[in-house]
Amino acid sequence: MEAAAPVARNRHVLVSALGVTQILAWGSSFYLPAVLAAPIAADTGWSLASVVAGLSCGLLLAGLVSPITGRLIQRHGGRPVLAASSLLLAAAHLLMAAATAYPLYLAAWLFMGLGMSSGLYDAGFATLGRLYGQGARGAITSLTLFGGFASTVCWPLSAFLVEHEGWRIACLCYAAIHLLLCLPLHLWAIPPPPPLPTSAPAATGLKQPSTTGRTRTRLVLLASIQTVAALIASMLSVHLLALLQLRGVGLAAAVGLGALVGPSQVGARVAEMLIGRNRHHPIWTMLRSVSLLAAGVWLLLVSPALIALALILYGAGNGIHTIARGALPLVLFDPQRYAALMGKLATPSLIVQAAAPSIGALLLGAGGANLVLTTLALAATLNVGLCVCLVVSVRRT
């Protein structure tokens, strides 16, 4: 069964409003330490590692509470949950701006984690799935296009604020943005969800009242694929510049090469939106994404001369993986339980994202760039195998 599309808001208006809030939510939380970590460390005397550890704490908490977020969106729709994310992110920035002791700084990141759980992609996807059922695939794809510009918009904004006013004023500005822009957009743009059918299965996220062995297998495979992809993306996002420099690339060149990832992500999402849409099963989008990720990581490992191509392939795979992880559960499982299922699927991915930077640092210390890239290449190859198993499972039905 599929939820009836609401008519309270035009779909394009809704996706555009959510796209703006996604850019600001990602840019002021997940991408925040890239610009603010060094100024915070210099101002407070805390080590850079301890400052960045705040993000890991936030991601860990986000993963732990994601199932609750999914159930809340399932029951009440996305409007109250996403509105709460704006309040939580604003509170986190206010607390961070006032933090003069490290425990207070970590407390700010715990609020940030709650805001990330209720305000980033998984909550946005769950909101669209709750509203439009299996018809949400196009809206989910469009939403990822907005999210791809988060660092493009917010890194320069953060850098400008830090340079002219300092990191504490930057946090206060982000708090104001969430209260004065994101909160009203969430309250105005998101319509109430259609009522759930009384016959909907209770809280399993699956099509049948009793979970079959095949469905259980698919759920485990999908969660595993998303978790391994999150490990690869999180480790590379933190350590990419260091890895490139250890392989003989200068800092300026490494920054330039790293800048290829963002446009590749957005370009691949545009291509998927134009040629993919609803014309093929999203399992093929998932298979393409993990294959491109594997090709990119293997090229980084074996061919220093093709680093640019490697990063373009990696960025493209990472870009369409976001679409696949939002669209695939809509067709594999009951769309009426999509929001609750997205919360469950997000938990292992976010926990791994929290741990990945530390794991990468340990691998770098133990064996340098080759050990890190070999580990990631083997993980990416494993992910292709897991995805092939999922394809086989889907094609049997």
Secondary structure by P-SEA (a helix, b strand, c coil): ccccccccccaaaaaaaaaaaaaaaaaaccccccccaaaaaaacccccccccaaaaaaaaaaaaaaaaaaaaaaccccaaaaaaaaaaaaaaaaaaaacccaaaaaaaaaaaaaaaaaccaaaaaaaaaacccccaaaaaaaaaaaaaacccccaaaaaaaaacccaaaaaaaaaaaaaccaaaaaacccccccccccccccccccccccccaaaaaaaaaaaaaaaaaaaaaaaaaccaaaaaaaacccaaaaaaaaaaaaaaaaaaaaaaaacccccccaaaaaaaaaaaaaaaaaaacccccaaaaaaaaaaaaaaaaaaaaaccccccccccaaaaaaaaaaaaaaaaaaaaaaaaaaaaacccaaaaaaaaaaaaaaaaaaaaaaaaaaaac
